[in-house]
């Protein structure tokens, strides 16, 4: 369980995040990449949360399924702004497709395998992997007991609590509890954002860092730009589904 001692009281380490998000905002809230991850980096990647397919009788025995695999099976086109509703065909949303996928991508949650793959890449692009910051949205119900006692930072329109730990905490410390919504190293070489409403995480960093993410065989990622939409209907290539 989380306690007030888990969070730092001095949240000044997160001031740059709020400053960057606020300066970029222009009457919109959470609609483009630059509203989600600080728009101060050379390049950006959209890391898709995988779907899962059951592979055995045991509960929880699953394997990851990429969006590209689902798009191809449904005659859709995989591209940087594809959206889950657009590639699954509306009647299948949330119900799975036999033999293809049983559980859709997690919303607002970075699964352990994806977190570990990101850590493996990002650790090489910071000099402060042992000192990172993890911000968690204050609205998570598991934080009800500490909300009045933890230091609070602002990140754009969202209030967050802040934890200091090594980069490996993005997997080990948060596994099975909740994902950090923002995490970055002390030297601010990159930043990862997992928004509470999205099926993908966004990473900002140097060009070489983003290229390494795109090249990772363990990540399904596409390059995006700060001005690109993150909305459910941002897919302008595949057939628009009925909204329900």
C-alpha positions as CSV (number, residue, x, y, z in Angstrom):
1,X,0.0,0.0,0.0
2,X,1.1,3.6,-0.5
3,X,1.8,5.8,2.5
4,X,2.6,9.5,2.8
5,X,6.2,8.6,3.2
6,X,6.3,7.2,-0.3
7,X,6.0,10.7,-1.7
8,X,8.4,13.7,-1.5
9,X,7.1,16.9,0.0
10,X,9.4,19.1,-2.1
11,X,8.0,18.8,-5.6
12,X,10.1,21.4,-7.2
13,X,11.8,18.7,-9.4
14,X,8.5,18.7,-11.4
15,X,8.2,22.4,-11.9
16,X,9.7,22.2,-15.4
17,X,7.0,19.8,-16.5
18,X,4.2,22.1,-15.6
19,X,6.0,25.1,-17.1
20,X,6.5,23.2,-20.5
21,X,2.9,21.9,-20.6
22,X,1.4,25.2,-19.7
23,X,3.4,27.2,-22.2
24,X,2.4,24.8,-25.0
25,X,-1.3,24.8,-24.1
26,X,-3.6,27.1,-26.1
27,X,-7.1,26.5,-25.0
28,X,-6.9,22.7,-25.4
29,X,-6.5,20.1,-22.7
30,X,-5.0,16.7,-23.4
31,X,-5.8,16.7,-27.1
32,X,-2.3,16.6,-28.7
33,X,1.0,14.9,-27.9
34,X,2.5,18.1,-26.4
35,X,-0.4,18.2,-23.9
36,X,0.7,14.8,-22.6
37,X,4.5,14.8,-22.6
38,X,6.5,18.0,-22.1
39,X,7.0,19.5,-25.7
40,X,10.6,20.4,-25.2
41,X,12.4,17.5,-26.8
42,X,14.0,16.8,-30.2
43,X,11.7,13.9,-31.1
44,X,8.8,11.8,-29.8
45,X,7.6,8.2,-29.9
46,X,4.1,6.8,-29.4
47,X,4.5,3.4,-27.6
48,X,1.4,1.3,-28.1
49,X,0.1,-0.8,-25.1
50,X,-0.3,-4.3,-26.4
51,X,-3.5,-6.4,-26.5
52,X,-3.4,-9.9,-25.1
53,X,-4.5,-13.3,-26.3
54,X,-5.2,-16.2,-23.9
55,X,-2.9,-19.2,-24.7
56,X,-3.7,-21.7,-22.0
57,X,-6.3,-22.8,-19.5
58,X,-4.6,-21.2,-16.6
59,X,-5.9,-17.8,-15.5
60,X,-3.7,-15.0,-16.7
61,X,-1.8,-17.2,-19.2
62,X,-1.6,-14.8,-22.1
63,X,0.7,-13.5,-24.8
64,X,1.0,-10.0,-26.2
65,X,-0.6,-9.1,-29.5
66,X,0.5,-6.0,-31.4
67,X,-1.8,-3.5,-32.9
68,X,-0.2,-4.2,-36.3
69,X,-1.3,-7.8,-36.1
70,X,-4.8,-6.8,-35.2
71,X,-4.9,-4.2,-38.0
72,X,-3.7,-6.7,-40.6
73,X,-6.2,-9.4,-39.5
74,X,-9.1,-6.8,-39.9
75,X,-7.9,-5.4,-43.2
76,X,-6.9,-2.1,-41.6
77,X,-3.7,-0.1,-42.0
78,X,-1.1,0.3,-39.2
79,X,0.2,3.8,-39.0
80,X,1.4,6.3,-36.3
81,X,-2.1,7.7,-35.5
82,X,-4.1,4.5,-35.7
83,X,-6.7,4.0,-33.0
84,X,-7.9,0.8,-31.5
85,X,-11.6,1.4,-32.3
86,X,-10.6,1.9,-35.9
87,X,-8.5,-1.2,-36.4
88,X,-10.7,-3.7,-34.5
89,X,-14.0,-3.1,-36.3
90,X,-16.6,-1.6,-34.0
91,X,-18.6,-4.8,-33.2
92,X,-15.6,-6.4,-31.6
93,X,-14.6,-3.5,-29.3
94,X,-14.2,-4.8,-25.8
95,X,-15.3,-8.3,-26.6
96,X,-12.2,-9.7,-28.3
97,X,-11.8,-11.6,-31.5
98,X,-11.5,-15.4,-31.3
99,X,-7.9,-16.5,-31.9
100,X,-6.7,-13.0,-32.3
101,X,-7.1,-11.0,-29.1
102,X,-9.1,-11.5,-25.9
103,X,-8.0,-8.4,-23.8
104,X,-7.7,-5.0,-25.4
105,X,-4.8,-2.6,-24.6
106,X,-4.7,-1.2,-21.1
107,X,-5.9,2.3,-20.7
108,X,-3.7,4.5,-18.6
109,X,-1.5,1.6,-17.5
110,X,1.9,0.6,-18.8
111,X,2.3,-3.2,-18.6
112,X,5.4,-4.7,-17.0
113,X,6.9,-6.1,-20.2
114,X,6.6,-2.8,-22.0
115,X,8.0,-0.9,-19.0
116,X,11.0,-3.2,-18.8
117,X,11.6,-2.8,-22.6
118,X,11.5,0.9,-22.2
119,X,13.8,0.8,-19.2
120,X,16.3,-1.2,-21.2
121,X,16.4,1.5,-23.9
122,X,16.1,4.6,-21.8
123,X,18.8,3.7,-19.3
124,X,21.4,4.2,-22.0
125,X,20.3,7.7,-22.7
126,X,20.6,9.3,-19.2
127,X,23.5,9.9,-16.9
128,X,21.2,9.7,-13.9
129,X,19.4,6.4,-14.2
130,X,19.8,6.0,-10.4
131,X,17.8,9.1,-9.7
132,X,14.5,9.4,-11.5
133,X,11.2,11.1,-10.7
134,X,7.8,9.4,-11.0
135,X,4.6,11.5,-10.9
136,X,1.2,9.8,-10.2
137,X,-2.2,11.4,-10.8
138,X,-3.7,12.5,-7.5
139,X,-7.1,11.2,-8.5
140,X,-6.2,7.5,-8.2
141,X,-8.4,6.0,-5.5
142,X,-5.6,4.0,-4.0
143,X,-4.1,7.3,-2.9
144,X,-7.1,8.3,-0.8
145,X,-5.3,7.8,2.5
146,X,-2.3,10.0,1.6
147,X,-3.9,12.7,-0.5
148,X,-3.9,15.3,2.3
149,X,-0.3,14.5,3.5
150,X,1.7,14.2,0.3
151,X,3.4,17.0,-1.6
152,X,1.4,18.0,-4.7
153,X,2.8,19.2,-8.0
154,X,0.9,20.5,-11.0
155,X,1.5,19.0,-14.5
156,X,-0.6,21.0,-16.9
157,X,-4.2,20.5,-15.8
158,X,-3.4,17.5,-13.6
159,X,-2.4,17.5,-10.0
160,X,0.2,14.8,-9.2
161,X,2.2,13.3,-6.3
162,X,5.9,12.7,-6.8
163,X,8.3,9.8,-5.9
164,X,12.1,9.7,-6.3
165,X,13.6,6.3,-7.2
166,X,15.9,4.5,-9.7
167,X,14.7,3.9,-13.2
168,X,14.0,0.3,-12.5
169,X,11.1,1.4,-10.3
170,X,9.1,2.0,-13.4
171,X,8.6,-1.7,-13.4
172,X,9.4,-3.1,-10.0
173,X,7.8,-0.5,-7.7
174,X,4.7,0.1,-9.7
175,X,3.9,-3.4,-10.9
176,X,0.3,-4.5,-10.0
177,X,-0.4,-1.2,-8.3
178,X,-0.6,1.6,-10.8
179,X,1.6,3.1,-13.5
180,X,3.4,6.4,-13.0
181,X,1.8,8.9,-15.3
182,X,5.0,10.8,-15.9
183,X,8.6,9.7,-15.3
184,X,12.0,11.2,-16.1
185,X,15.6,11.2,-15.0
186,X,17.2,13.9,-12.9
187,X,19.0,15.2,-16.0
188,X,15.7,15.4,-17.9
189,X,17.2,13.6,-20.9
190,X,13.8,12.1,-21.7
191,X,10.3,11.8,-20.3
192,X,7.7,9.1,-20.5
193,X,4.0,9.9,-20.2
194,X,1.2,7.4,-19.6
195,X,-2.0,9.4,-19.6
196,X,-5.0,8.1,-17.6
197,X,-7.2,8.1,-20.7
198,X,-5.0,6.6,-23.4
199,X,-4.0,3.2,-24.8
200,X,-0.5,4.4,-25.6
201,X,2.4,6.0,-23.8
202,X,4.4,8.8,-25.2
203,X,8.2,9.4,-24.9
204,X,10.1,12.6,-25.6
205,X,13.8,12.6,-26.0
206,X,16.9,13.2,-28.2
207,X,16.6,11.9,-31.7
208,X,19.0,9.0,-31.0
209,X,16.9,8.0,-28.0
210,X,13.7,7.9,-29.9
211,X,15.3,6.0,-32.8
212,X,16.4,3.4,-30.3
213,X,12.8,3.0,-29.1
214,X,11.5,2.7,-32.6
215,X,14.1,0.0,-33.3
216,X,13.4,-2.1,-30.2
217,X,12.0,-5.5,-31.1
218,X,10.2,-5.5,-27.8
219,X,8.2,-2.3,-28.4
220,X,5.5,-1.4,-30.9
221,X,6.3,2.3,-31.4
222,X,5.9,5.0,-34.0
223,X,7.4,8.4,-34.3
224,X,5.0,11.3,-33.7
225,X,5.2,15.1,-33.4
226,X,4.1,17.3,-30.5
227,X,1.2,18.8,-32.5
228,X,-0.3,15.4,-33.5
229,X,-3.6,14.4,-32.0
230,X,-4.0,11.8,-29.2
231,X,-7.8,11.7,-29.5
232,X,-9.8,8.6,-30.1
233,X,-10.8,9.8,-33.6
234,X,-7.3,10.9,-34.7
235,X,-7.1,8.0,-37.2
236,X,-7.7,9.6,-40.6
237,X,-6.7,6.5,-42.6
238,X,-8.9,3.6,-41.4
239,X,-12.7,3.5,-41.6
240,X,-14.3,5.5,-38.8
241,X,-16.3,3.2,-36.5
242,X,-19.7,4.1,-35.0
243,X,-19.0,5.8,-31.7
244,X,-20.7,4.0,-28.7
